[in-house]
């Protein structure tokens, strides 16, 4: 069973950038469809970006054009490059299977966009 460990979050001013990492164990990233999910305070956890086994990526409208997903086969990791960050991007970010598997959530990594 795959496990996911997120890292790279932090405090960033509006307009700034962050790159989140997702370390995967128990499976090869190239064998998975991986979703990046975001949970803002008092809101539900929702998918914002997906990278599929064939390398294609999909983005939800709030992040389209600003976020980019990628994988590194050698490190067995997935990444979420986040640019032009805005306060509404604040939240805890998770990676997981897509569609989500509620048995494999990691702890997430918190992103705070604030001046």
N, C-alpha and C positions, 0 to 999 in steps of 0.2 A: 504494500500500500504506500502510495506517495505521501510524503510529508513536505510541508512548505514552511519556510522561515523567512520573514520579511525583515528588511533593514533599510536604512538610508533616510528615514524621516527626520524632521527637525523643524526649526523655526526659520521662516524665510519671509522677506518683505514682499509686498505686492509687486508683481512684475518679475520676480525672481524665478529661479529654476532649482529643481532637485531631481536626482536620479535614484529611484528606489530599486532595490535588488530583491530577488526571490530565489533563495537557495532550495533546490529540490533534492530530496533523497528518496530512495525506494523506487524510482522510475527515471527514465530518461526524458528530458524536457522535449525531445523531438518526437516522443511517443504520446504526448499529451496535448490536448487543447487547454490552454491556461487562461484563466480570467483574472483581471485585476478588479478588485471591488473596493468600494469606498463607503464608509459609514460616518456620516456627520452626526454631531450631537443630537440626540433625540430623533434621529431619522433611521430609516431602514437601511440595511446594507444592500448596495446595488452595484451591478457590474458597470464598469466604465470603459473597459477595453479588453479585447480578446486577441490572443495569438494562437493560431491553429497549428496543427502538426505540419501542414504544408507550408507554413511560414506566412500565410496571409493574416492580415490584421483587420480588426473592426473596432470602431470607436463609437461611443455614445455621443450624442450631440453636444453635451456640455463641455467635452474635452477635445472634440474633433478639431484638428488643426493646431493643437497646442501640445498634446501628449503623443508619445511614440513608444510602442512596445517592441521589444526585441528579445532574442535569446542568445546565449553563448553556449554552444554545444560542449566545448572543452571544460567549462566550469559547471555545466549542468545548472545554469541559472537563467532566470528570466529577468527582464528589466522594464521599468517604466520611467521614461524620461519625461519630466513635466516642465513645461516652459510657460512663461507668461502667467504665472500663478496668481490667483485672486483669492480674496478671503473665503469665497464660497467653495474653494477647493480644500479647505481645512477639513480634517477628519482623520479617521484611522483607516489605513490602506492595507488590504489583504490580497494575497494571491491564493488561488485554489484552482481545482479543476473547473472547466466550463463544459456543461452546466455545473453549478456548484455541488459539492459534496459536503454536507454538513458535518461529516465525521472527520474531516481533514483540515479544519480551520487552524491556522497558526495564531500567534498573538497579535499580528499586525504591527504596523509602524505608524506612529502619529505624525501628521503633517499639520503645522500651524502657519497660516499665511496672515501675517499681521505686521503693521509698521510699529 
